[in-house]
């Protein structure tokens, strides 16, 4: 990976916006037990995915005791709190994005989060001004991660082939999506967890290492 990237697609949650520990807690302690109090739904089954796609799949496998509207409402309630109060910005994120843009690297934000959450994060952290394009799962006609549609869309809007684009992902589902799109994929372990990122091309364990990986050849 010594050649500089032409463009990079960044996931938001768990990469630039450090929200995953809050989401994991909310899902493990409230959302999933409320939805299926008699089942043990693993958080890993839903991490990195568009929450609006989850209910039919979970209902087919588990005994859900709330309807789809209530299920999605739980995510929306927690999303507002997490992005407005609890999440933090990755150390050095602005500097990293500015330096990549100064080097001529095209940048896309490609996230499963809905625009309501992106806008809250942007208001707090001034994210969108750093990107050439931003795409939510809600903008995609096809399925969300782990399918490659959102990354294919990101590359198209940046005007590059997916094979010329890198992606930075922290979740198994997101990494699968980026790899399926044909992108060189960097797995970020900023929270130090043991998520399966065996499919990625390189990993970065912290903000400093991520910077070295992305800017090392630029």
Secondary structure as a PSIPRED ss2 file (coil, helix, strand):
# PSIPRED VFORMAT (PSIPRED V4.0)

   1 X C   1.000  0.000  0.000
   2 X C   1.000  0.000  0.000
   3 X C   1.000  0.000  0.000
   4 X C   1.000  0.000  0.000
   5 X C   1.000  0.000  0.000
   6 X C   1.000  0.000  0.000
   7 X E   0.000  0.000  1.000
   8 X E   0.000  0.000  1.000
   9 X E   0.000  0.000  1.000
  10 X E   0.000  0.000  1.000
  11 X C   1.000  0.000  0.000
  12 X C   1.000  0.000  0.000
  13 X E   0.000  0.000  1.000
  14 X C   1.000  0.000  0.000
  15 X C   1.000  0.000  0.000
  16 X C   1.000  0.000  0.000
  17 X E   0.000  0.000  1.000
  18 X E   0.000  0.000  1.000
  19 X C   1.000  0.000  0.000
  20 X H   0.000  1.000  0.000
  21 X H   0.000  1.000  0.000
  22 X H   0.000  1.000  0.000
  23 X H   0.000  1.000  0.000
  24 X H   0.000  1.000  0.000
  25 X H   0.000  1.000  0.000
  26 X H   0.000  1.000  0.000
  27 X H   0.000  1.000  0.000
  28 X H   0.000  1.000  0.000
  29 X H   0.000  1.000  0.000
  30 X H   0.000  1.000  0.000
  31 X H   0.000  1.000  0.000
  32 X H   0.000  1.000  0.000
  33 X H   0.000  1.000  0.000
  34 X H   0.000  1.000  0.000
  35 X H   0.000  1.000  0.000
  36 X C   1.000  0.000  0.000
  37 X C   1.000  0.000  0.000
  38 X C   1.000  0.000  0.000
  39 X C   1.000  0.000  0.000
  40 X C   1.000  0.000  0.000
  41 X C   1.000  0.000  0.000
  42 X C   1.000  0.000  0.000
  43 X H   0.000  1.000  0.000
  44 X H   0.000  1.000  0.000
  45 X H   0.000  1.000  0.000
  46 X C   1.000  0.000  0.000
  47 X C   1.000  0.000  0.000
  48 X C   1.000  0.000  0.000
  49 X C   1.000  0.000  0.000
  50 X C   1.000  0.000  0.000
  51 X H   0.000  1.000  0.000
  52 X H   0.000  1.000  0.000
  53 X H   0.000  1.000  0.000
  54 X H   0.000  1.000  0.000
  55 X H   0.000  1.000  0.000
  56 X H   0.000  1.000  0.000
  57 X H   0.000  1.000  0.000
  58 X H   0.000  1.000  0.000
  59 X H   0.000  1.000  0.000
  60 X H   0.000  1.000  0.000
  61 X H   0.000  1.000  0.000
  62 X C   1.000  0.000  0.000
  63 X C   1.000  0.000  0.000
  64 X C   1.000  0.000  0.000
  65 X C   1.000  0.000  0.000
  66 X C   1.000  0.000  0.000
  67 X C   1.000  0.000  0.000
  68 X H   0.000  1.000  0.000
  69 X H   0.000  1.000  0.000
  70 X H   0.000  1.000  0.000
  71 X H   0.000  1.000  0.000
  72 X H   0.000  1.000  0.000
  73 X H   0.000  1.000  0.000
  74 X H   0.000  1.000  0.000
  75 X H   0.000  1.000  0.000
  76 X H   0.000  1.000  0.000
  77 X H   0.000  1.000  0.000
  78 X H   0.000  1.000  0.000
  79 X H   0.000  1.000  0.000
  80 X H   0.000  1.000  0.000
  81 X H   0.000  1.000  0.000
  82 X H   0.000  1.000  0.000
  83 X H   0.000  1.000  0.000
  84 X H   0.000  1.000  0.000
  85 X H   0.000  1.000  0.000
  86 X H   0.000  1.000  0.000
  87 X C   1.000  0.000  0.000
  88 X E   0.000  0.000  1.000
  89 X E   0.000  0.000  1.000
  90 X C   1.000  0.000  0.000
  91 X C   1.000  0.000  0.000
  92 X C   1.000  0.000  0.000
  93 X H   0.000  1.000  0.000
  94 X H   0.000  1.000  0.000
  95 X H   0.000  1.000  0.000
  96 X H   0.000  1.000  0.000
  97 X H   0.000  1.000  0.000
  98 X H   0.000  1.000  0.000
  99 X H   0.000  1.000  0.000
 100 X H   0.000  1.000  0.000
 101 X H   0.000  1.000  0.000
 102 X H   0.000  1.000  0.000
 103 X C   1.000  0.000  0.000
 104 X C   1.000  0.000  0.000
 105 X C   1.000  0.000  0.000
 106 X E   0.000  0.000  1.000
 107 X E   0.000  0.000  1.000
 108 X E   0.000  0.000  1.000
 109 X E   0.000  0.000  1.000
 110 X E   0.000  0.000  1.000
 111 X E   0.000  0.000  1.000
 112 X C   1.000  0.000  0.000
 113 X C   1.000  0.000  0.000
 114 X C   1.000  0.000  0.000
 115 X H   0.000  1.000  0.000
 116 X H   0.000  1.000  0.000
 117 X H   0.000  1.000  0.000
 118 X H   0.000  1.000  0.000
 119 X H   0.000  1.000  0.000
 120 X H   0.000  1.000  0.000
 121 X H   0.000  1.000  0.000
 122 X H   0.000  1.000  0.000
 123 X H   0.000  1.000  0.000
 124 X H   0.000  1.000  0.000
 125 X H   0.000  1.000  0.000
 126 X C   1.000  0.000  0.000
 127 X C   1.000  0.000  0.000
 128 X H   0.000  1.000  0.000
 129 X H   0.000  1.000  0.000
 130 X H   0.000  1.000  0.000
 131 X C   1.000  0.000  0.000
 132 X C   1.000  0.000  0.000
 133 X E   0.000  0.000  1.000
 134 X E   0.000  0.000  1.000
 135 X E   0.000  0.000  1.000
 136 X E   0.000  0.000  1.000
 137 X H   0.000  1.000  0.000
 138 X H   0.000  1.000  0.000
 139 X H   0.000  1.000  0.000
 140 X C   1.000  0.000  0.000
 141 X C   1.000  0.000  0.000
 142 X C   1.000  0.000  0.000
 143 X C   1.000  0.000  0.000
 144 X C   1.000  0.000  0.000
 145 X C   1.000  0.000  0.000
 146 X C   1.000  0.000  0.000
 147 X C   1.000  0.000  0.000
 148 X C   1.000  0.000  0.000
 149 X H   0.000  1.000  0.000
 150 X H   0.000  1.000  0.000
 151 X H   0.000  1.000  0.000
 152 X H   0.000  1.000  0.000
 153 X H   0.000  1.000  0.000
 154 X H   0.000  1.000  0.000
 155 X H   0.000  1.000  0.000
 156 X H   0.000  1.000  0.000
 157 X H   0.000  1.000  0.000
 158 X H   0.000  1.000  0.000
 159 X C   1.000  0.000  0.000
 160 X C   1.000  0.000  0.000
 161 X C   1.000  0.000  0.000
 162 X H   0.000  1.000  0.000
 163 X H   0.000  1.000  0.000
 164 X H   0.000  1.000  0.000
 165 X E   0.000  0.000  1.000
 166 X E   0.000  0.000  1.000
 167 X E   0.000  0.000  1.000
 168 X E   0.000  0.000  1.000
 169 X E   0.000  0.000  1.000
 170 X C   1.000  0.000  0.000
 171 X C   1.000  0.000  0.000
 172 X H   0.000  1.000  0.000
 173 X H   0.000  1.000  0.000
 174 X H   0.000  1.000  0.000
 175 X H   0.000  1.000  0.000
 176 X H   0.000  1.000  0.000
 177 X H   0.000  1.000  0.000
 178 X H   0.000  1.000  0.000
 179 X H   0.000  1.000  0.000
 180 X H   0.000  1.000  0.000
 181 X C   1.000  0.000  0.000
 182 X C   1.000  0.000  0.000
 183 X C   1.000  0.000  0.000
 184 X E   0.000  0.000  1.000
 185 X E   0.000  0.000  1.000
 186 X E   0.000  0.000  1.000
 187 X E   0.000  0.000  1.000
 188 X E   0.000  0.000  1.000
 189 X C   1.000  0.000  0.000
 190 X C   1.000  0.000  0.000
 191 X C   1.000  0.000  0.000
 192 X C   1.000  0.000  0.000
 193 X C   1.000  0.000  0.000
 194 X C   1.000  0.000  0.000
 195 X C   1.000  0.000  0.000
 196 X C   1.000  0.000  0.000
 197 X C   1.000  0.000  0.000
 198 X C   1.000  0.000  0.000
 199 X C   1.000  0.000  0.000
 200 X C   1.000  0.000  0.000
 201 X C   1.000  0.000  0.000
 202 X E   0.000  0.000  1.000
 203 X E   0.000  0.000  1.000
 204 X E   0.000  0.000  1.000
 205 X C   1.000  0.000  0.000
 206 X C   1.000  0.000  0.000
 207 X H   0.000  1.000  0.000
 208 X H   0.000  1.000  0.000
 209 X H   0.000  1.000  0.000
 210 X H   0.000  1.000  0.000
 211 X H   0.000  1.000  0.000
 212 X H   0.000  1.000  0.000
 213 X H   0.000  1.000  0.000
 214 X H   0.000  1.000  0.000
 215 X H   0.000  1.000  0.000
 216 X C   1.000  0.000  0.000
 217 X C   1.000  0.000  0.000
 218 X C   1.000  0.000  0.000
